Amino acid sequence: MAKPSALLTGAVALLAASVLTACGSASPQTKVEASGSFTPAGSGSADDLASVCPKTIVWQTGWVPQAEHGPVYQMLGGSYSIDAAHKRVTGELIDGNVDTGVQLQVRAGGPAIGYQSVSATMYLDKSILIGGINTDESIQDSAGQPTVGIVTYDQLSPLMIMWDPKKHPTWQSISDIGKTNTKVLYFDGTTYMSYLTGSGVLKASQTDGGYDGTPAVFITQNKQPAVQGYATQDPYLYQHDIKQYLQPVKYQLVNALGYSIYPDEVSVRAADVTAKASCLKRLVPVIQRAAVAFHQQPKRTEDMIVKVSSLYNIGSPQSPGLVDYGTTTQKSIGMLANSPNGVMGQFDPSRVQHLIDVDKPIFATARKPIKTGLTAADVVTNSFVDPAIRTP
């Protein structure tokens, strides 16, 4: 999942560039021999990606490996190599028990790319075919670095605002927080907060964009602020891993208040919708089936994510309990799910258009004008999605 961060400084941009430059250098590999046998795809079959796609499909994720990336890692089968120095894993791209004939390389984002946006990273490194991009990031970058979502296995974002129910027993929602003067800490540069303050849910005077994700401010401050978090990670961490707390938190999803992005939508550069159409036509159904498979039987992929995370050693340590919690929560909140019409991976264009209409004045105020006349068709497409693929 693409985690919001503070706006890039020159130093961070330089770090991101150095990470990209280092990608060409050699580094130690950890080889993992996975169990199972895979049948080569027949030439010209629906599973044959070798004849239409790049030899290696490079997928840039928005954050470090975690349960939210399950459908991506689900497609790695057979043996795979983990490059801990460059935070990437490479192996055969499988569709169930079929080897598609190409390699999949999954790259970590966030701290692994100097907190640079996935859109910017894709435009700097043209070897990347797929990126995990939030809908509002795609809207924001539509004028200079346009991307198009080609499928989405997530129907809503796990972005939330959480609080301590013992300190704030009367709060049931984010709107309840807005009726007080309690501070709400968030990552500066994130668009949803402008929506919440602009719509009157929260007061601008009570928001603080200086949050860096560390738990100390949530635990130790006398008035105990509310803080931004992710429903698939933070409730488990605070209840089981953060020793100074070890109790439940309460939260509400931002999605419930009408700011409904598709998180980490599977995206390509806008020009590649046409240029890579023959590849995407076969690849997207493979991604859809991987999402269904992860939804049904996640254990193998969860173990892979834990192993990869332990070698990368960045971000929150992904324990088996945390990853399993993340997978379970994705399903329970309706995140990893079929679209409202029952299809795995399909976008709702009207929902995207509503988000464009909401975000346009926000980005204009921030002096980040979006593409003139931007419509949902510029941001997402269902043209490659197979409507027959569904989670039972």
BALOBA-1460 file (C-alpha; in Angstrom, 3 decimals):
// residues 392
<rec num="1" residu="m" x="0.000" y="0.000" z="0.000"/>
<rec num="2" residu="a" x="1.232" y="3.495" z="-0.787"/>
<rec num="3" residu="k" x="1.761" y="5.223" z="2.504"/>
<rec num="4" residu="p" x="1.577" y="9.044" z="2.459"/>
<rec num="5" residu="s" x="4.691" y="10.858" z="3.522"/>
<rec num="6" residu="a" x="5.954" y="14.391" z="3.876"/>
<rec num="7" residu="l" x="6.726" y="16.278" z="0.679"/>
<rec num="8" residu="l" x="10.102" y="15.456" z="-0.820"/>
<rec num="9" residu="t" x="13.074" y="17.567" z="0.107"/>
<rec num="10" residu="g" x="16.100" y="17.902" z="-2.155"/>
<rec num="11" residu="a" x="18.019" y="15.465" z="0.019"/>
<rec num="12" residu="v" x="15.310" y="12.827" z="-0.176"/>
<rec num="13" residu="a" x="15.027" y="13.263" z="-3.945"/>
<rec num="14" residu="l" x="18.768" y="12.757" z="-4.199"/>
<rec num="15" residu="l" x="18.476" y="9.592" z="-2.121"/>
<rec num="16" residu="a" x="15.756" y="8.295" z="-4.426"/>
<rec num="17" residu="a" x="17.919" y="8.944" z="-7.452"/>
<rec num="18" residu="s" x="20.812" y="7.105" z="-5.863"/>
<rec num="19" residu="v" x="18.565" y="4.103" z="-5.180"/>
<rec num="20" residu="l" x="17.538" y="4.003" z="-8.822"/>
<rec num="21" residu="t" x="21.140" y="4.314" z="-9.974"/>
<rec num="22" residu="a" x="22.203" y="1.511" z="-7.670"/>
<rec num="23" residu="c" x="19.690" y="-0.844" z="-9.265"/>
<rec num="24" residu="g" x="22.155" y="-1.740" z="-11.981"/>
<rec num="25" residu="s" x="24.893" y="-2.857" z="-9.620"/>
<rec num="26" residu="a" x="25.380" y="-6.399" z="-8.343"/>
<rec num="27" residu="s" x="24.303" y="-7.375" z="-4.852"/>
<rec num="28" residu="p" x="24.030" y="-10.638" z="-2.890"/>
<rec num="29" residu="q" x="20.917" y="-12.705" z="-3.617"/>
<rec num="30" residu="t" x="19.005" y="-15.007" z="-1.293"/>
<rec num="31" residu="k" x="17.665" y="-17.893" z="-3.354"/>
<rec num="32" residu="v" x="14.456" y="-19.532" z="-2.170"/>
<rec num="33" residu="e" x="13.364" y="-22.875" z="-3.608"/>
<rec num="34" residu="a" x="9.599" y="-22.996" z="-3.288"/>
<rec num="35" residu="s" x="7.605" y="-26.213" z="-3.357"/>
<rec num="36" residu="g" x="5.237" y="-27.136" z="-6.145"/>
<rec num="37" residu="s" x="5.511" y="-27.784" z="-9.860"/>
<rec num="38" residu="f" x="4.311" y="-25.497" z="-12.609"/>
<rec num="39" residu="t" x="3.228" y="-26.347" z="-16.140"/>
<rec num="40" residu="p" x="4.622" y="-24.124" z="-18.916"/>
<rec num="41" residu="a" x="1.958" y="-22.047" z="-20.625"/>
<rec num="42" residu="g" x="1.061" y="-23.232" z="-24.093"/>
<rec num="43" residu="s" x="2.168" y="-20.974" z="-26.922"/>
<rec num="44" residu="g" x="-0.516" y="-18.408" z="-27.655"/>
<rec num="45" residu="s" x="-2.677" y="-19.475" z="-24.685"/>
<rec num="46" residu="a" x="-4.296" y="-17.035" z="-22.263"/>
<rec num="47" residu="d" x="-1.478" y="-17.762" z="-19.798"/>
<rec num="48" residu="d" x="1.315" y="-17.227" z="-22.329"/>
<rec num="49" residu="l" x="2.794" y="-13.854" z="-21.398"/>
<rec num="50" residu="a" x="6.188" y="-14.495" z="-22.976"/>
<rec num="51" residu="s" x="4.959" y="-13.740" z="-26.493"/>
<rec num="52" residu="v" x="3.364" y="-10.387" z="-25.604"/>
<rec num="53" residu="c" x="4.993" y="-9.029" z="-22.432"/>
<rec num="54" residu="p" x="8.499" y="-7.949" z="-21.380"/>
<rec num="55" residu="k" x="10.815" y="-10.774" z="-20.305"/>
<rec num="56" residu="t" x="10.646" y="-9.375" z="-16.757"/>
<rec num="57" residu="i" x="7.534" y="-7.535" z="-15.563"/>
<rec num="58" residu="v" x="8.733" y="-4.979" z="-13.029"/>
<rec num="59" residu="w" x="6.165" y="-4.012" z="-10.374"/>
<rec num="60" residu="q" x="6.893" y="-1.002" z="-8.159"/>
<rec num="61" residu="t" x="4.856" y="-1.168" z="-4.951"/>
<rec num="62" residu="g" x="4.013" y="1.881" z="-2.890"/>
<rec num="63" residu="w" x="5.431" y="0.638" z="0.400"/>
<rec num="64" residu="v" x="7.466" y="-2.103" z="2.054"/>
<rec num="65" residu="p" x="6.234" y="-5.733" z="1.823"/>
<rec num="66" residu="q" x="3.084" y="-6.323" z="3.844"/>
<rec num="67" residu="a" x="-0.232" y="-8.139" z="3.674"/>
<rec num="68" residu="e" x="-1.766" y="-5.478" z="1.419"/>
<rec num="69" residu="h" x="0.593" y="-6.634" z="-1.340"/>
<rec num="70" residu="g" x="-0.605" y="-10.242" z="-1.094"/>
<rec num="71" residu="p" x="-2.066" y="-10.486" z="-4.628"/>
<rec num="72" residu="v" x="1.243" y="-9.245" z="-6.083"/>
<rec num="73" residu="y" x="3.422" y="-11.759" z="-4.230"/>
<rec num="74" residu="q" x="0.836" y="-14.465" z="-4.953"/>
<rec num="75" residu="m" x="2.091" y="-14.432" z="-8.543"/>
<rec num="76" residu="l" x="5.644" y="-15.414" z="-7.556"/>
<rec num="77" residu="g" x="6.055" y="-19.168" z="-7.805"/>
<rec num="78" residu="g" x="8.744" y="-21.814" z="-8.081"/>
<rec num="79" residu="s" x="12.105" y="-20.475" z="-6.997"/>
<rec num="80" residu="y" x="12.685" y="-16.782" z="-6.440"/>
<rec num="81" residu="s" x="15.615" y="-14.555" z="-5.491"/>
<rec num="82" residu="i" x="15.522" y="-11.872" z="-2.802"/>
<rec num="83" residu="d" x="17.844" y="-8.904" z="-3.309"/>
<rec num="84" residu="a" x="17.885" y="-7.392" z="0.190"/>
<rec num="85" residu="a" x="20.247" y="-4.558" z="-0.780"/>
<rec num="86" residu="h" x="17.927" y="-3.191" z="-3.448"/>
<rec num="87" residu="k" x="14.702" y="-4.338" z="-1.746"/>
<rec num="88" residu="r" x="13.339" y="-6.476" z="-4.586"/>
<rec num="89" residu="v" x="12.353" y="-10.078" z="-5.226"/>
<rec num="90" residu="t" x="12.372" y="-11.799" z="-8.627"/>
<rec num="91" residu="g" x="10.925" y="-15.117" z="-9.741"/>
<rec num="92" residu="e" x="8.672" y="-16.907" z="-12.212"/>
<rec num="93" residu="l" x="5.326" y="-15.216" z="-12.755"/>
<rec num="94" residu="i" x="2.699" y="-17.903" z="-12.233"/>
<rec num="95" residu="d" x="-1.025" y="-18.151" z="-12.816"/>
<rec num="96" residu="g" x="-2.171" y="-20.841" z="-10.406"/>
<rec num="97" residu="n" x="-0.027" y="-23.826" z="-11.350"/>
<rec num="98" residu="v" x="0.958" y="-22.432" z="-14.757"/>
<rec num="99" residu="d" x="4.299" y="-20.762" z="-15.502"/>
<rec num="100" residu="t" x="3.497" y="-17.819" z="-17.771"/>
<rec num="101" residu="g" x="6.996" y="-17.770" z="-19.267"/>
<rec num="102" residu="v" x="8.085" y="-14.408" z="-17.854"/>
<rec num="103" residu="q" x="9.674" y="-13.212" z="-14.641"/>
<rec num="104" residu="l" x="8.035" y="-10.950" z="-12.082"/>
<rec num="105" residu="q" x="10.171" y="-8.504" z="-10.119"/>
<rec num="106" residu="v" x="8.456" y="-6.881" z="-7.136"/>
<rec num="107" residu="r" x="10.177" y="-3.762" z="-5.770"/>
<rec num="108" residu="a" x="9.571" y="-2.199" z="-2.374"/>
<rec num="109" residu="g" x="8.553" y="1.456" z="-2.152"/>
<rec num="110" residu="g" x="8.483" y="4.100" z="0.576"/>
<rec num="111" residu="p" x="11.882" y="4.163" z="2.326"/>
<rec num="112" residu="a" x="13.307" y="1.827" z="-0.341"/>
<rec num="113" residu="i" x="12.946" y="4.585" z="-2.954"/>
<rec num="114" residu="g" x="13.615" y="7.568" z="-0.713"/>
<rec num="115" residu="y" x="9.862" y="8.154" z="-0.165"/>
<rec num="116" residu="q" x="9.527" y="9.236" z="-3.774"/>
<rec num="117" residu="s" x="6.087" y="8.800" z="-5.319"/>
<rec num="118" residu="v" x="5.470" y="5.714" z="-7.432"/>
<rec num="119" residu="s" x="4.405" y="7.907" z="-10.365"/>
<rec num="120" residu="a" x="7.704" y="9.800" z="-10.315"/>
<rec num="121" residu="t" x="9.655" y="6.558" z="-9.947"/>
<rec num="122" residu="m" x="7.905" y="5.028" z="-12.968"/>
<rec num="123" residu="y" x="8.703" y="8.041" z="-15.115"/>
<rec num="124" residu="l" x="12.347" y="8.001" z="-14.015"/>
<rec num="125" residu="d" x="12.771" y="4.271" z="-14.605"/>
<rec num="126" residu="k" x="11.017" y="3.096" z="-17.774"/>
<rec num="127" residu="s" x="11.819" y="-0.548" z="-17.020"/>
<rec num="128" residu="i" x="8.928" y="-0.439" z="-14.546"/>
<rec num="129" residu="l" x="5.704" y="-1.584" z="-16.188"/>
<rec num="130" residu="i" x="3.341" y="-1.663" z="-13.187"/>
<rec num="131" residu="g" x="3.034" y="0.664" z="-10.204"/>
<rec num="132" residu="g" x="0.775" y="0.636" z="-7.151"/>
<rec num="133" residu="i" x="-0.745" y="4.132" z="-7.153"/>
<rec num="134" residu="n" x="-3.530" y="5.664" z="-5.060"/>
<rec num="135" residu="t" x="-6.315" y="7.255" z="-7.098"/>
<rec num="136" residu="d" x="-5.668" y="10.726" z="-5.717"/>
<rec num="137" residu="e" x="-1.967" y="10.456" z="-6.590"/>
<rec num="138" residu="s" x="-2.935" y="9.618" z="-10.160"/>
<rec num="139" residu="i" x="-5.262" y="12.625" z="-10.241"/>
<rec num="140" residu="q" x="-2.612" y="14.922" z="-8.758"/>
<rec num="141" residu="d" x="0.050" y="13.847" z="-11.273"/>
<rec num="142" residu="s" x="-2.290" y="13.730" z="-14.278"/>
<rec num="143" residu="a" x="-0.800" y="16.789" z="-15.959"/>
<rec num="144" residu="g" x="2.894" y="15.868" z="-15.775"/>
<rec num="145" residu="q" x="3.194" y="12.146" z="-14.995"/>
<rec num="146" residu="p" x="-0.111" y="10.593" z="-16.078"/>
<rec num="147" residu="t" x="-0.910" y="7.031" z="-15.049"/>
<rec num="148" residu="v" x="-3.962" y="4.868" z="-15.604"/>
<rec num="149" residu="g" x="-5.312" y="2.202" z="-13.262"/>
<rec num="150" residu="i" x="-5.878" y="-1.029" z="-15.209"/>
<rec num="151" residu="v" x="-7.270" y="-3.205" z="-12.386"/>
<rec num="152" residu="t" x="-7.826" y="-2.876" z="-8.639"/>
<rec num="153" residu="y" x="-7.973" y="-5.743" z="-6.172"/>
<rec num="154" residu="d" x="-8.699" y="-3.255" z="-3.344"/>
<rec num="155" residu="q" x="-12.145" y="-1.712" z="-3.198"/>
<rec num="156" residu="l" x="-11.387" y="0.723" z="-0.379"/>
<rec num="157" residu="s" x="-8.481" y="2.207" z="1.514"/>
<rec num="158" residu="p" x="-7.467" y="1.062" z="5.019"/>
<rec num="159" residu="l" x="-6.516" y="4.662" z="5.850"/>
<rec num="160" residu="m" x="-8.056" y="5.577" z="9.197"/>
<rec num="161" residu="i" x="-7.917" y="7.948" z="12.133"/>
<rec num="162" residu="m" x="-7.568" y="6.142" z="15.468"/>
<rec num="163" residu="w" x="-7.837" y="7.044" z="19.129"/>
<rec num="164" residu="d" x="-7.540" y="5.545" z="22.604"/>
<rec num="165" residu="p" x="-11.061" y="4.475" z="23.664"/>
<rec num="166" residu="k" x="-10.140" y="4.699" z="27.350"/>
<rec num="167" residu="k" x="-9.059" y="8.327" z="27.045"/>
<rec num="168" residu="h" x="-11.898" y="9.238" z="24.683"/>
<rec num="169" residu="p" x="-14.784" y="6.914" z="25.601"/>
<rec num="170" residu="t" x="-17.511" y="9.030" z="23.964"/>
<rec num="171" residu="w" x="-15.948" y="9.086" z="20.495"/>
<rec num="172" residu="q" x="-17.557" y="6.812" z="17.943"/>
<rec num="173" residu="s" x="-16.417" y="8.502" z="14.744"/>
<rec num="174" residu="i" x="-14.043" y="11.039" z="13.205"/>
<rec num="175" residu="s" x="-16.905" y="13.528" z="13.281"/>
<rec num="176" residu="d" x="-16.965" y="13.213" z="17.072"/>
<rec num="177" residu="i" x="-13.297" y="14.244" z="17.153"/>
<rec num="178" residu="g" x="-14.204" y="17.319" z="15.115"/>
<rec num="179" residu="k" x="-16.597" y="18.427" z="17.843"/>
<rec num="180" residu="t" x="-13.611" y="18.837" z="20.181"/>
<rec num="181" residu="n" x="-10.312" y="20.701" z="20.005"/>
<rec num="182" residu="t" x="-8.209" y="17.533" z="20.320"/>
<rec num="183" residu="k" x="-5.229" y="17.437" z="17.997"/>
<rec num="184" residu="v" x="-5.340" y="15.101" z="14.998"/>
<rec num="185" residu="l" x="-1.876" y="14.115" z="13.786"/>
<rec num="186" residu="y" x="-1.289" y="13.159" z="10.162"/>
<rec num="187" residu="f" x="1.393" y="13.004" z="7.481"/>
<rec num="188" residu="d" x="1.800" y="16.397" z="5.812"/>
<rec num="189" residu="g" x="1.089" y="16.415" z="2.081"/>
<rec num="190" residu="t" x="-1.818" y="13.969" z="2.202"/>
<rec num="191" residu="t" x="-4.945" y="15.052" z="0.367"/>
<rec num="192" residu="y" x="-7.635" y="13.444" z="2.506"/>
<rec num="193" residu="m" x="-7.048" y="15.891" z="5.367"/>
<rec num="194" residu="s" x="-7.890" y="18.845" z="3.125"/>
<rec num="195" residu="y" x="-11.135" y="17.045" z="2.326"/>
<rec num="196" residu="l" x="-11.971" y="16.460" z="5.991"/>
<rec num="197" residu="t" x="-11.281" y="20.061" z="6.981"/>
<rec num="198" residu="g" x="-12.908" y="21.503" z="3.865"/>
<rec num="199" residu="s" x="-16.087" y="19.506" z="4.460"/>
<rec num="200" residu="g" x="-16.214" y="20.563" z="8.106"/>
<rec num="201" residu="v" x="-15.645" y="17.112" z="9.610"/>
<rec num="202" residu="l" x="-12.504" y="18.393" z="11.342"/>
<rec num="203" residu="k" x="-11.317" y="21.914" z="12.125"/>
<rec num="204" residu="a" x="-8.132" y="23.017" z="10.392"/>
<rec num="205" residu="s" x="-6.942" y="24.435" z="13.730"/>
<rec num="206" residu="q" x="-6.930" y="20.996" z="15.336"/>
<rec num="207" residu="t" x="-4.903" y="19.214" z="12.634"/>
<rec num="208" residu="d" x="-1.125" y="18.791" z="12.792"/>
<rec num="209" residu="g" x="0.799" y="17.562" z="9.743"/>
<rec num="210" residu="g" x="3.976" y="16.901" z="11.700"/>
<rec num="211" residu="y" x="3.224" y="13.258" z="12.454"/>
<rec num="212" residu="d" x="6.106" y="10.903" z="11.600"/>
<rec num="213" residu="g" x="4.430" y="7.603" z="12.433"/>
<rec num="214" residu="t" x="6.225" y="6.964" z="15.725"/>
<rec num="215" residu="p" x="3.951" y="5.753" z="18.559"/>
<rec num="216" residu="a" x="5.398" y="7.973" z="21.292"/>
<rec num="217" residu="v" x="3.167" y="10.976" z="20.538"/>
<rec num="218" residu="f" x="0.063" y="8.822" z="20.657"/>
<rec num="219" residu="i" x="1.019" y="7.145" z="23.925"/>
<rec num="220" residu="t" x="2.688" y="9.812" z="26.044"/>
<rec num="221" residu="q" x="0.931" y="13.123" z="25.392"/>
<rec num="222" residu="n" x="-1.416" y="14.100" z="28.230"/>
<rec num="223" residu="k" x="-4.346" y="15.007" z="25.999"/>
<rec num="224" residu="q" x="-3.672" y="11.975" z="23.778"/>
<rec num="225" residu="p" x="-4.270" y="13.088" z="20.201"/>
<rec num="226" residu="a" x="-5.984" y="11.120" z="17.476"/>
<rec num="227" residu="v" x="-3.554" y="9.940" z="14.792"/>
<rec num="228" residu="q" x="-3.566" y="8.735" z="11.229"/>
<rec num="229" residu="g" x="-3.043" y="5.024" z="10.725"/>
<rec num="230" residu="y" x="-3.907" y="1.971" z="8.664"/>
<rec num="231" residu="a" x="-6.566" y="-0.516" z="9.746"/>
<rec num="232" residu="t" x="-4.548" y="-3.420" z="8.347"/>
<rec num="233" residu="q" x="-1.483" y="-2.674" z="10.490"/>
<rec num="234" residu="d" x="-1.748" y="-0.276" z="13.417"/>
<rec num="235" residu="p" x="-4.483" y="-1.880" z="15.567"/>
<rec num="236" residu="y" x="-2.457" y="-5.107" z="15.727"/>
<rec num="237" residu="l" x="0.818" y="-3.295" z="16.391"/>
<rec num="238" residu="y" x="-0.624" y="-1.218" z="19.242"/>
<rec num="239" residu="q" x="-2.364" y="-4.167" z="20.855"/>
<rec num="240" residu="h" x="0.418" y="-6.768" z="20.480"/>
<rec num="241" residu="d" x="3.804" y="-5.244" z="19.625"/>
<rec num="242" residu="i" x="4.098" y="-1.737" z="21.070"/>
<rec num="243" residu="k" x="5.052" y="-2.604" z="24.639"/>
<rec num="244" residu="q" x="4.228" y="0.811" z="26.107"/>
<rec num="245" residu="y" x="0.575" y="0.390" z="25.080"/>
<rec num="246" residu="l" x="-0.626" y="-3.215" z="24.478"/>
<rec num="247" residu="q" x="-4.330" y="-2.479" z="24.327"/>
<rec num="248" residu="p" x="-6.974" y="-2.001" z="21.634"/>
<rec num="249" residu="v" x="-7.432" y="1.233" z="19.734"/>
<rec num="250" residu="k" x="-10.650" y="2.466" z="18.160"/>
<rec num="251" residu="y" x="-10.829" y="3.907" z="14.657"/>
<rec num="252" residu="q" x="-12.947" y="4.941" z="11.702"/>
<rec num="253" residu="l" x="-11.958" y="4.573" z="8.059"/>
<rec num="254" residu="v" x="-11.634" y="7.823" z="6.108"/>
<rec num="255" residu="n" x="-13.477" y="6.016" z="3.316"/>
<rec num="256" residu="a" x="-16.638" y="6.091" z="5.468"/>
<rec num="257" residu="l" x="-16.710" y="9.881" z="5.209"/>
<rec num="258" residu="g" x="-16.813" y="9.991" z="1.427"/>
<rec num="259" residu="y" x="-13.144" y="10.214" z="0.472"/>
<rec num="260" residu="s" x="-13.111" y="6.927" z="-1.432"/>
<rec num="261" residu="i" x="-9.808" y="6.299" z="-3.182"/>
<rec num="262" residu="y" x="-8.710" y="2.997" z="-4.646"/>
<rec num="263" residu="p" x="-5.423" y="2.333" z="-2.841"/>
<rec num="264" residu="d" x="-2.474" y="0.910" z="-4.778"/>
<rec num="265" residu="e" x="-4.542" y="0.555" z="-7.911"/>
<rec num="266" residu="v" x="-2.558" y="-1.465" z="-10.462"/>
<rec num="267" residu="s" x="-1.363" y="1.241" z="-12.844"/>
<rec num="268" residu="v" x="0.719" y="1.872" z="-15.942"/>
<rec num="269" residu="r" x="2.015" y="5.024" z="-17.591"/>
<rec num="270" residu="a" x="-0.829" y="6.484" z="-19.666"/>
<rec num="271" residu="a" x="0.932" y="5.816" z="-22.974"/>
<rec num="272" residu="d" x="1.312" y="2.128" z="-22.114"/>
<rec num="273" residu="v" x="-2.448" y="1.550" z="-22.074"/>
<rec num="274" residu="t" x="-2.131" y="1.498" z="-25.857"/>
<rec num="275" residu="a" x="1.545" y="0.610" z="-26.306"/>
<rec num="276" residu="k" x="1.371" y="-2.454" z="-24.018"/>
<rec num="277" residu="a" x="-2.259" y="-3.384" z="-24.704"/>
<rec num="278" residu="s" x="-1.492" y="-6.895" z="-25.982"/>
<rec num="279" residu="c" x="0.428" y="-7.633" z="-22.762"/>
<rec num="280" residu="l" x="-2.130" y="-6.026" z="-20.451"/>
<rec num="281" residu="k" x="-4.996" y="-7.935" z="-22.055"/>
<rec num="282" residu="r" x="-3.450" y="-11.215" z="-20.842"/>
<rec num="283" residu="l" x="-1.767" y="-9.920" z="-17.687"/>
<rec num="284" residu="v" x="-4.786" y="-8.297" z="-16.012"/>
<rec num="285" residu="p" x="-6.839" y="-11.515" z="-15.757"/>
<rec num="286" residu="v" x="-3.771" y="-13.198" z="-14.234"/>
<rec num="287" residu="i" x="-3.699" y="-10.437" z="-11.594"/>
<rec num="288" residu="q" x="-7.426" y="-10.872" z="-10.981"/>
<rec num="289" residu="r" x="-7.024" y="-14.619" z="-10.449"/>
<rec num="290" residu="a" x="-4.065" y="-14.007" z="-8.116"/>
<rec num="291" residu="a" x="-6.229" y="-11.713" z="-5.984"/>
<rec num="292" residu="v" x="-8.942" y="-14.378" z="-5.790"/>
<rec num="293" residu="a" x="-6.367" y="-17.053" z="-4.903"/>
<rec num="294" residu="f" x="-4.836" y="-14.900" z="-2.159"/>
<rec num="295" residu="h" x="-8.296" y="-14.153" z="-0.799"/>
<rec num="296" residu="q" x="-9.060" y="-17.867" z="-0.614"/>
<rec num="297" residu="q" x="-5.710" y="-19.377" z="0.451"/>
<rec num="298" residu="p" x="-3.201" y="-16.732" z="1.625"/>
<rec num="299" residu="k" x="-0.853" y="-18.806" z="3.813"/>
<rec num="300" residu="r" x="1.923" y="-19.510" z="1.274"/>
<rec num="301" residu="t" x="2.084" y="-15.866" z="0.258"/>
<rec num="302" residu="e" x="1.886" y="-14.612" z="3.845"/>
<rec num="303" residu="d" x="4.968" y="-16.720" z="4.670"/>
<rec num="304" residu="m" x="6.757" y="-15.239" z="1.671"/>
<rec num="305" residu="i" x="5.973" y="-11.683" z="2.770"/>
<rec num="306" residu="v" x="7.289" y="-12.384" z="6.283"/>
<rec num="307" residu="k" x="10.513" y="-13.834" z="4.869"/>
<rec num="308" residu="v" x="11.087" y="-10.987" z="2.415"/>
<rec num="309" residu="s" x="10.327" y="-8.387" z="5.083"/>
<rec num="310" residu="s" x="12.785" y="-9.945" z="7.527"/>
<rec num="311" residu="l" x="15.595" y="-9.676" z="4.981"/>
<rec num="312" residu="y" x="14.754" y="-6.124" z="3.918"/>
<rec num="313" residu="n" x="14.672" y="-4.832" z="7.515"/>
<rec num="314" residu="i" x="12.767" y="-1.634" z="6.713"/>
<rec num="315" residu="g" x="9.395" y="-0.429" z="7.954"/>
<rec num="316" residu="s" x="7.352" y="-2.235" z="10.599"/>
<rec num="317" residu="p" x="8.625" y="-5.813" z="11.131"/>
<rec num="318" residu="q" x="6.097" y="-8.096" z="9.461"/>
<rec num="319" residu="s" x="5.520" y="-10.925" z="11.919"/>
<rec num="320" residu="p" x="3.288" y="-13.883" z="10.995"/>
<rec num="321" residu="g" x="0.630" y="-12.539" z="13.358"/>
<rec num="322" residu="l" x="0.694" y="-9.058" z="11.812"/>
<rec num="323" residu="v" x="0.547" y="-10.319" z="8.232"/>
<rec num="324" residu="d" x="-2.307" y="-12.686" z="9.036"/>
<rec num="325" residu="y" x="-4.138" y="-9.842" z="10.809"/>
<rec num="326" residu="g" x="-3.620" y="-7.654" z="7.736"/>
<rec num="327" residu="t" x="-5.021" y="-10.297" z="5.414"/>
<rec num="328" residu="t" x="-8.020" y="-10.984" z="7.648"/>
<rec num="329" residu="t" x="-8.769" y="-7.284" z="8.065"/>
<rec num="330" residu="q" x="-8.590" y="-6.628" z="4.322"/>
<rec num="331" residu="k" x="-11.442" y="-9.084" z="3.887"/>
<rec num="332" residu="s" x="-13.468" y="-8.056" z="6.944"/>
<rec num="333" residu="i" x="-13.577" y="-4.347" z="6.047"/>
<rec num="334" residu="g" x="-14.386" y="-5.018" z="2.373"/>
<rec num="335" residu="m" x="-10.993" y="-3.940" z="1.065"/>
<rec num="336" residu="l" x="-9.836" y="-7.119" z="-0.723"/>
<rec num="337" residu="a" x="-13.182" y="-7.832" z="-2.331"/>
<rec num="338" residu="n" x="-15.245" y="-7.953" z="-5.469"/>
<rec num="339" residu="s" x="-16.525" y="-4.670" z="-6.843"/>
<rec num="340" residu="p" x="-20.175" y="-3.808" z="-6.034"/>
<rec num="341" residu="n" x="-21.278" y="-5.569" z="-9.237"/>
<rec num="342" residu="g" x="-19.454" y="-8.736" z="-8.207"/>
<rec num="343" residu="v" x="-16.300" y="-8.562" z="-10.349"/>
<rec num="344" residu="m" x="-12.810" y="-8.879" z="-8.872"/>
<rec num="345" residu="g" x="-10.762" y="-5.892" z="-9.958"/>
<rec num="346" residu="q" x="-13.288" y="-3.579" z="-11.558"/>
<rec num="347" residu="f" x="-13.405" y="0.208" z="-11.059"/>
<rec num="348" residu="d" x="-16.505" y="2.352" z="-10.630"/>
<rec num="349" residu="p" x="-15.951" y="5.316" z="-13.024"/>
<rec num="350" residu="s" x="-18.605" y="7.457" z="-11.305"/>
<rec num="351" residu="r" x="-16.776" y="7.066" z="-8.003"/>
<rec num="352" residu="v" x="-13.511" y="8.112" z="-9.647"/>
<rec num="353" residu="q" x="-15.183" y="11.103" z="-11.291"/>
<rec num="354" residu="h" x="-16.549" y="12.196" z="-7.904"/>
<rec num="355" residu="l" x="-13.025" y="12.046" z="-6.483"/>
<rec num="356" residu="i" x="-11.713" y="14.143" z="-9.380"/>
<rec num="357" residu="d" x="-14.383" y="16.748" z="-8.666"/>
<rec num="358" residu="v" x="-13.462" y="16.754" z="-4.960"/>
<rec num="359" residu="d" x="-9.706" y="16.882" z="-5.529"/>
<rec num="360" residu="k" x="-9.615" y="19.496" z="-8.300"/>
<rec num="361" residu="p" x="-10.100" y="22.569" z="-6.041"/>
<rec num="362" residu="i" x="-7.849" y="21.036" z="-3.362"/>
<rec num="363" residu="f" x="-4.958" y="20.676" z="-5.807"/>
<rec num="364" residu="a" x="-5.665" y="24.087" z="-7.318"/>
<rec num="365" residu="t" x="-5.363" y="25.682" z="-3.875"/>
<rec num="366" residu="a" x="-2.097" y="23.788" z="-3.349"/>
<rec num="367" residu="r" x="-0.882" y="25.071" z="-6.744"/>
<rec num="368" residu="k" x="-0.763" y="21.574" z="-8.193"/>
<rec num="369" residu="p" x="-3.165" y="21.929" z="-11.118"/>
<rec num="370" residu="i" x="-4.422" y="18.678" z="-12.614"/>
<rec num="371" residu="k" x="-4.864" y="17.925" z="-16.314"/>
<rec num="372" residu="t" x="-7.407" y="20.236" z="-17.920"/>
<rec num="373" residu="g" x="-10.700" y="18.452" z="-18.479"/>
<rec num="374" residu="l" x="-9.605" y="15.369" z="-16.575"/>
<rec num="375" residu="t" x="-12.236" y="12.606" z="-16.501"/>
<rec num="376" residu="a" x="-12.428" y="9.162" z="-14.956"/>
<rec num="377" residu="a" x="-11.489" y="7.643" z="-18.319"/>
<rec num="378" residu="d" x="-8.097" y="9.387" z="-18.034"/>
<rec num="379" residu="v" x="-7.460" y="7.824" z="-14.621"/>
<rec num="380" residu="v" x="-8.835" y="4.263" z="-14.782"/>
<rec num="381" residu="t" x="-9.979" y="1.719" z="-17.348"/>
<rec num="382" residu="n" x="-11.917" y="-1.545" z="-17.138"/>
<rec num="383" residu="s" x="-11.074" y="-2.518" z="-20.705"/>
<rec num="384" residu="f" x="-8.640" y="-5.273" z="-19.658"/>
<rec num="385" residu="v" x="-10.700" y="-6.654" z="-16.760"/>
<rec num="386" residu="d" x="-12.335" y="-10.053" z="-17.237"/>
<rec num="387" residu="p" x="-15.876" y="-9.699" z="-15.764"/>
<rec num="388" residu="a" x="-16.117" y="-13.464" z="-15.266"/>
<rec num="389" residu="i" x="-13.414" y="-13.518" z="-12.568"/>
<rec num="390" residu="r" x="-14.938" y="-13.234" z="-9.107"/>
<rec num="391" residu="t" x="-14.257" y="-14.222" z="-5.525"/>
<rec num="392" residu="p" x="-16.810" y="-16.894" z="-4.579"/>
